[in-house]
């Protein structure tokens, strides 16, 4: 018989972060796309798909996306 409880907001957030870390490690270890689905499930518990898509598009417009496979090797900063 399972024993459960309803988490407080802070406990729920902590447990979701722990689960996200676990799922990312599983994906990195296996490379299985099924693990990406598990990661998404946790991400969707942390935020809404609509909000995440809005933020993703905004960041892609400002900073670019990964679709062109461009790798940043270094940046040159000039000191003032």
N, CA, C and O atoms as CSV, one atom per row, in Angstrom:
chain,resi,resn,atom,element,x,y,z
A,1,UNK,N,N,0.842,-1.181,0.000
A,1,UNK,CA,C,0.000,0.000,0.000
A,1,UNK,C,C,0.888,1.245,0.000
A,1,UNK,O,O,1.815,1.354,0.802
A,2,UNK,N,N,0.600,2.165,-0.889
A,2,UNK,CA,C,1.381,3.397,-0.992
A,2,UNK,C,C,0.901,4.420,0.032
A,2,UNK,O,O,-0.294,4.557,0.290
A,3,UNK,N,N,1.845,5.115,0.592
A,3,UNK,CA,C,1.533,6.217,1.501
A,3,UNK,C,C,1.927,7.498,0.783
A,3,UNK,O,O,3.062,7.629,0.324
A,4,UNK,N,N,0.999,8.444,0.683
A,4,UNK,CA,C,1.249,9.675,-0.054
A,4,UNK,C,C,0.841,10.887,0.770
A,4,UNK,O,O,0.191,10.764,1.808
A,5,UNK,N,N,1.229,12.046,0.291
A,5,UNK,CA,C,0.749,13.307,0.861
A,5,UNK,C,C,0.765,14.360,-0.236
A,5,UNK,O,O,1.451,14.198,-1.245
A,6,UNK,N,N,0.029,15.412,-0.050
A,6,UNK,CA,C,0.024,16.524,-1.000
A,6,UNK,C,C,1.139,17.480,-0.575
A,6,UNK,O,O,1.179,17.949,0.562
A,7,UNK,N,N,2.030,17.751,-1.509
A,7,UNK,CA,C,3.194,18.578,-1.217
A,7,UNK,C,C,2.819,20.046,-1.111
A,7,UNK,O,O,1.870,20.511,-1.743
A,8,UNK,N,N,3.580,20.761,-0.305
A,8,UNK,CA,C,3.480,22.219,-0.304
A,8,UNK,C,C,4.090,22.717,-1.614
A,8,UNK,O,O,4.769,21.965,-2.313
A,9,UNK,N,N,3.847,23.975,-1.941
A,9,UNK,CA,C,4.412,24.530,-3.171
A,9,UNK,C,C,5.929,24.419,-3.180
A,9,UNK,O,O,6.518,24.060,-4.199
A,10,UNK,N,N,6.564,24.723,-2.056
A,10,UNK,CA,C,8.029,24.690,-2.016
A,10,UNK,C,C,8.558,23.257,-2.123
A,10,UNK,O,O,9.563,23.017,-2.791
A,11,UNK,N,N,7.892,22.314,-1.473
A,11,UNK,CA,C,8.320,20.908,-1.583
A,11,UNK,C,C,8.122,20.408,-3.010
A,11,UNK,O,O,8.978,19.708,-3.552
A,12,UNK,N,N,6.993,20.767,-3.615
A,12,UNK,CA,C,6.692,20.343,-4.983
A,12,UNK,C,C,7.753,20.852,-5.952
A,12,UNK,O,O,8.228,20.102,-6.804
A,13,UNK,N,N,8.126,22.123,-5.824
A,13,UNK,CA,C,9.151,22.692,-6.686
A,13,UNK,C,C,10.481,21.974,-6.490
A,13,UNK,O,O,11.161,21.655,-7.466
A,14,UNK,N,N,10.853,21.722,-5.262
A,14,UNK,CA,C,12.091,21.006,-4.968
A,14,UNK,C,C,12.076,19.611,-5.592
A,14,UNK,O,O,13.056,19.203,-6.215
A,15,UNK,N,N,10.978,18.881,-5.429
A,15,UNK,CA,C,10.875,17.526,-5.974
A,15,UNK,C,C,10.905,17.528,-7.503
A,15,UNK,O,O,11.479,16.628,-8.116
A,16,UNK,N,N,10.283,18.547,-8.122
A,16,UNK,CA,C,10.328,18.644,-9.578
A,16,UNK,C,C,11.744,18.908,-10.064
A,16,UNK,O,O,12.167,18.337,-11.069
A,17,UNK,N,N,12.479,19.758,-9.372
A,17,UNK,CA,C,13.878,20.021,-9.754
A,17,UNK,C,C,14.716,18.762,-9.607
A,17,UNK,O,O,15.556,18.475,-10.460
A,18,UNK,N,N,14.501,18.013,-8.545
A,18,UNK,CA,C,15.218,16.746,-8.359
A,18,UNK,C,C,14.876,15.771,-9.480
A,18,UNK,O,O,15.757,15.093,-10.009
A,19,UNK,N,N,13.606,15.703,-9.838
A,19,UNK,CA,C,13.170,14.800,-10.905
A,19,UNK,C,C,13.743,15.228,-12.245
A,19,UNK,O,O,14.127,14.382,-13.052
A,20,UNK,N,N,13.806,16.524,-12.492
A,20,UNK,CA,C,14.384,17.023,-13.738
A,20,UNK,C,C,15.851,16.612,-13.837
A,20,UNK,O,O,16.303,16.153,-14.886
A,21,UNK,N,N,16.584,16.777,-12.755
A,21,UNK,CA,C,17.992,16.373,-12.735
A,21,UNK,C,C,18.116,14.874,-13.026
A,21,UNK,O,O,18.964,14.459,-13.816
A,22,UNK,N,N,17.273,14.074,-12.390
A,22,UNK,CA,C,17.288,12.623,-12.596
A,22,UNK,C,C,17.014,12.271,-14.061
A,22,UNK,O,O,17.714,11.447,-14.649
A,23,UNK,N,N,15.994,12.898,-14.639
A,23,UNK,CA,C,15.623,12.577,-16.021
A,23,UNK,C,C,16.692,13.027,-17.018
A,23,UNK,O,O,16.955,12.337,-18.003
A,24,UNK,N,N,17.303,14.179,-16.764
A,24,UNK,CA,C,18.377,14.647,-17.657
A,24,UNK,C,C,19.554,13.681,-17.592
A,24,UNK,O,O,20.134,13.346,-18.624
A,25,UNK,N,N,19.912,13.234,-16.401
A,25,UNK,CA,C,21.003,12.259,-16.262
A,25,UNK,C,C,20.672,10.978,-17.018
A,25,UNK,O,O,21.540,10.403,-17.675
A,26,UNK,N,N,19.436,10.533,-16.929
A,26,UNK,CA,C,19.032,9.326,-17.652
A,26,UNK,C,C,19.151,9.527,-19.155
A,26,UNK,O,O,19.603,8.631,-19.869
A,27,UNK,N,N,18.746,10.703,-19.643
A,27,UNK,CA,C,18.874,10.974,-21.080
A,27,UNK,C,C,20.342,11.022,-21.501
A,27,UNK,O,O,20.726,10.441,-22.516
A,28,UNK,N,N,21.149,11.715,-20.718
A,28,UNK,CA,C,22.568,11.815,-21.057
A,28,UNK,C,C,23.243,10.441,-21.061
A,28,UNK,O,O,24.159,10.194,-21.846
A,29,UNK,N,N,22.790,9.565,-20.192
A,29,UNK,CA,C,23.360,8.224,-20.131
A,29,UNK,C,C,22.893,7.317,-21.252
A,29,UNK,O,O,23.650,6.470,-21.726
A,30,UNK,N,N,21.664,7.487,-21.675
A,30,UNK,CA,C,21.097,6.562,-22.664
A,30,UNK,C,C,20.971,7.154,-24.066
A,30,UNK,O,O,21.072,6.434,-25.059
A,31,UNK,N,N,20.750,8.462,-24.142
A,31,UNK,CA,C,20.503,9.089,-25.439
A,31,UNK,C,C,19.136,8.745,-26.021
A,31,UNK,O,O,18.861,9.059,-27.179
A,32,UNK,N,N,18.286,8.110,-25.237
A,32,UNK,CA,C,16.973,7.673,-25.707
A,32,UNK,C,C,15.991,8.841,-25.761
A,32,UNK,O,O,15.878,9.609,-24.806
A,33,UNK,N,N,15.286,8.971,-26.879
A,33,UNK,CA,C,14.288,10.030,-27.010
A,33,UNK,C,C,13.160,9.880,-25.994
A,33,UNK,O,O,12.531,10.872,-25.626
A,34,UNK,N,N,12.898,8.683,-25.545
A,34,UNK,CA,C,11.861,8.476,-24.528
A,34,UNK,C,C,12.187,9.266,-23.263
A,34,UNK,O,O,11.286,9.741,-22.573
A,35,UNK,N,N,13.457,9.401,-22.967
A,35,UNK,CA,C,13.862,10.181,-21.796
A,35,UNK,C,C,13.558,11.656,-22.002
A,35,UNK,O,O,13.254,12.363,-21.041
A,36,UNK,N,N,13.634,12.137,-23.249
A,36,UNK,CA,C,13.275,13.527,-23.542
A,36,UNK,C,C,11.800,13.764,-23.232
A,36,UNK,O,O,11.431,14.834,-22.748
A,37,UNK,N,N,10.962,12.777,-23.509
A,37,UNK,CA,C,9.533,12.893,-23.183
A,37,UNK,C,C,9.345,13.017,-21.672
A,37,UNK,O,O,8.495,13.776,-21.207
A,38,UNK,N,N,10.140,12.268,-20.910
A,38,UNK,CA,C,10.060,12.366,-19.450
A,38,UNK,C,C,10.508,13.747,-18.975
A,38,UNK,O,O,9.922,14.317,-18.055
A,39,UNK,N,N,11.547,14.275,-19.610
A,39,UNK,CA,C,12.039,15.624,-19.277
A,39,UNK,C,C,10.938,16.648,-19.554
A,39,UNK,O,O,10.683,17.531,-18.735
A,40,UNK,N,N,10.288,16.526,-20.711
A,40,UNK,CA,C,9.202,17.449,-21.052
A,40,UNK,C,C,8.071,17.386,-20.042
A,40,UNK,O,O,7.492,18.414,-19.690
A,41,UNK,N,N,7.756,16.202,-19.580
A,41,UNK,CA,C,6.676,16.047,-18.600
A,41,UNK,C,C,6.988,16.853,-17.340
A,41,UNK,O,O,6.109,17.514,-16.785
A,42,UNK,N,N,8.246,16.795,-16.892
A,42,UNK,CA,C,8.643,17.560,-15.717
A,42,UNK,C,C,8.629,19.057,-16.038
A,42,UNK,O,O,8.161,19.861,-15.232
A,43,UNK,N,N,9.133,19.421,-17.194
A,43,UNK,CA,C,9.159,20.832,-17.588
A,43,UNK,C,C,7.741,21.396,-17.644
A,43,UNK,O,O,7.503,22.518,-17.197
A,44,UNK,N,N,6.807,20.633,-18.184
A,44,UNK,CA,C,5.423,21.099,-18.260
A,44,UNK,C,C,4.776,21.193,-16.876
A,44,UNK,O,O,3.812,21.938,-16.699
A,45,UNK,N,N,5.285,20.460,-15.910
A,45,UNK,CA,C,4.796,20.613,-14.539
A,45,UNK,C,C,5.347,21.896,-13.914
A,45,UNK,O,O,4.739,22.461,-13.005
A,46,UNK,N,N,6.499,22.349,-14.407
A,46,UNK,CA,C,7.124,23.570,-13.893
A,46,UNK,C,C,6.557,24.832,-14.535
A,46,UNK,O,O,6.574,25.901,-13.924
A,47,UNK,N,N,6.057,24.715,-15.759
A,47,UNK,CA,C,5.518,25.870,-16.483
A,47,UNK,C,C,4.501,25.354,-17.499
A,47,UNK,O,O,4.256,24.151,-17.584
A,48,UNK,N,N,3.916,26.263,-18.262
A,48,UNK,CA,C,2.955,25.843,-19.284
A,48,UNK,C,C,3.624,25.802,-20.644
A,48,UNK,O,O,4.532,26.590,-20.907
A,49,UNK,N,N,3.193,24.899,-21.512
A,49,UNK,CA,C,3.761,24.856,-22.855
A,49,UNK,C,C,3.649,26.202,-23.583
A,49,UNK,O,O,4.579,26.604,-24.282
A,50,UNK,N,N,2.530,26.892,-23.425
A,50,UNK,CA,C,2.338,28.174,-24.115
A,50,UNK,C,C,3.350,29.222,-23.632
A,50,UNK,O,O,3.939,29.938,-24.441
A,51,UNK,N,N,3.544,29.308,-22.331
A,51,UNK,CA,C,4.500,30.276,-21.793
A,51,UNK,C,C,5.916,29.930,-22.218
A,51,UNK,O,O,6.687,30.814,-22.592
A,52,UNK,N,N,6.261,28.662,-22.163
A,52,UNK,CA,C,7.601,28.244,-22.571
A,52,UNK,C,C,7.850,28.528,-24.053
A,52,UNK,O,O,8.940,28.953,-24.434
A,53,UNK,N,N,6.846,28.293,-24.873
A,53,UNK,CA,C,7.002,28.556,-26.307
A,53,UNK,C,C,7.184,30.043,-26.568
A,53,UNK,O,O,7.989,30.427,-27.417
A,54,UNK,N,N,6.456,30.875,-25.861
A,54,UNK,CA,C,6.603,32.322,-26.002
A,54,UNK,C,C,8.025,32.741,-25.610
A,54,UNK,O,O,8.668,33.511,-26.324
A,55,UNK,N,N,8.509,32.234,-24.478
A,55,UNK,CA,C,9.860,32.559,-24.027
A,55,UNK,C,C,10.913,32.022,-24.986
A,55,UNK,O,O,11.909,32.694,-25.254
A,56,UNK,N,N,10.698,30.815,-25.504
A,56,UNK,CA,C,11.638,30.219,-26.454
A,56,UNK,C,C,11.756,31.060,-27.715
A,56,UNK,O,O,12.858,31.321,-28.197
A,57,UNK,N,N,10.606,31.485,-28.251
A,57,UNK,CA,C,10.618,32.299,-29.470
A,57,UNK,C,C,11.318,33.625,-29.235
A,57,UNK,O,O,12.105,34.070,-30.071
A,58,UNK,N,N,11.039,34.258,-28.107
A,58,UNK,CA,C,11.668,35.532,-27.783
A,58,UNK,C,C,13.187,35.382,-27.701
A,58,UNK,O,O,13.921,36.191,-28.268
A,59,UNK,N,N,13.653,34.367,-27.009
A,59,UNK,CA,C,15.090,34.143,-26.876
A,59,UNK,C,C,15.726,33.807,-28.227
A,59,UNK,O,O,16.834,34.254,-28.523
A,60,UNK,N,N,15.021,33.020,-29.045
A,60,UNK,CA,C,15.543,32.655,-30.363
A,60,UNK,C,C,15.698,33.892,-31.240
A,60,UNK,O,O,16.667,34.007,-31.991
A,61,UNK,N,N,14.743,34.820,-31.145
A,61,UNK,CA,C,14.836,36.059,-31.917
A,61,UNK,C,C,16.005,36.924,-31.433
A,61,UNK,O,O,16.710,37.533,-32.237
A,62,UNK,N,N,16.197,36.970,-30.131
A,62,UNK,CA,C,17.248,37.807,-29.557
A,62,UNK,C,C,18.634,37.195,-29.690
A,62,UNK,O,O,19.604,37.901,-29.967
A,63,UNK,N,N,18.731,35.882,-29.492
A,63,UNK,CA,C,20.042,35.244,-29.390
A,63,UNK,C,C,20.289,34.164,-30.428
A,63,UNK,O,O,21.386,33.610,-30.497
A,64,UNK,N,N,19.286,33.859,-31.231
A,64,UNK,CA,C,19.441,32.788,-32.207
A,64,UNK,C,C,18.973,31.460,-31.632
A,64,UNK,O,O,18.608,31.354,-30.461
A,65,UNK,N,N,18.996,30.457,-32.494
A,65,UNK,CA,C,18.549,29.120,-32.097
A,65,UNK,C,C,19.628,28.116,-32.483
A,65,UNK,O,O,20.706,28.493,-32.942
A,66,UNK,N,N,19.331,26.859,-32.296
A,66,UNK,CA,C,20.316,25.811,-32.552
A,66,UNK,C,C,20.193,25.190,-33.941
A,66,UNK,O,O,21.013,24.348,-34.309
A,67,UNK,N,N,19.185,25.589,-34.718
A,67,UNK,CA,C,18.890,24.893,-35.971
A,67,UNK,C,C,20.008,24.960,-36.998
A,67,UNK,O,O,20.122,24.056,-37.825
A,68,UNK,N,N,20.845,26.009,-36.977
A,68,UNK,CA,C,21.915,26.131,-37.970
A,68,UNK,C,C,23.207,25.443,-37.543
A,68,UNK,O,O,24.194,25.478,-38.278
A,69,UNK,N,N,23.217,24.824,-36.375
A,69,UNK,CA,C,24.345,24.054,-35.852
A,69,UNK,C,C,25.611,24.889,-35.674
A,69,UNK,O,O,26.722,24.364,-35.759
A,70,UNK,N,N,25.444,26.185,-35.429
A,70,UNK,CA,C,26.591,27.071,-35.228
A,70,UNK,C,C,27.059,26.960,-33.785
A,70,UNK,O,O,26.265,27.065,-32.850
A,71,UNK,N,N,28.359,26.745,-33.619
A,71,UNK,CA,C,28.967,26.604,-32.300
A,71,UNK,C,C,29.795,27.849,-32.004
A,71,UNK,O,O,30.650,28.229,-32.805
A,72,UNK,N,N,29.550,28.484,-30.868
A,72,UNK,CA,C,30.343,29.629,-30.436
A,72,UNK,C,C,31.622,29.103,-29.794
A,72,UNK,O,O,31.574,28.401,-28.784
A,73,UNK,N,N,32.761,29.444,-30.384
A,73,UNK,CA,C,34.041,28.973,-29.861
A,73,UNK,C,C,34.634,29.928,-28.839
A,73,UNK,O,O,35.253,29.500,-27.865
A,74,UNK,N,N,34.443,31.215,-29.061
A,74,UNK,CA,C,34.964,32.173,-28.099
A,74,UNK,C,C,34.408,33.544,-28.419
A,74,UNK,O,O,33.936,33.794,-29.528
A,75,UNK,N,N,34.465,34.423,-27.446
A,75,UNK,CA,C,34.106,35.811,-27.653
A,75,UNK,C,C,35.286,36.664,-27.251
A,75,UNK,O,O,36.010,36.341,-26.310
A,76,UNK,N,N,35.472,37.738,-27.960
A,76,UNK,CA,C,36.539,38.670,-27.627
A,76,UNK,C,C,35.916,39.868,-26.930
A,76,UNK,O,O,35.074,40.567,-27.494
A,77,UNK,N,N,36.336,40.085,-25.722
A,77,UNK,CA,C,35.844,41.250,-24.964
A,77,UNK,C,C,36.948,42.289,-24.916
A,77,UNK,O,O,38.102,41.985,-24.614
A,78,UNK,N,N,36.580,43.489,-25.213
A,78,UNK,CA,C,37.568,44.558,-25.065
A,78,UNK,C,C,37.401,45.146,-23.689
A,78,UNK,O,O,36.278,45.360,-23.232
A,79,UNK,N,N,38.514,45.412,-23.017
A,79,UNK,CA,C,38.430,45.994,-21.677
A,79,UNK,C,C,38.366,47.505,-21.787
A,79,UNK,O,O,38.995,48.102,-22.661
A,80,UNK,N,N,37.611,48.111,-20.906
A,80,UNK,CA,C,37.403,49.565,-20.945
A,80,UNK,C,C,38.412,50.269,-20.090
A,80,UNK,O,O,38.395,51.496,-19.998
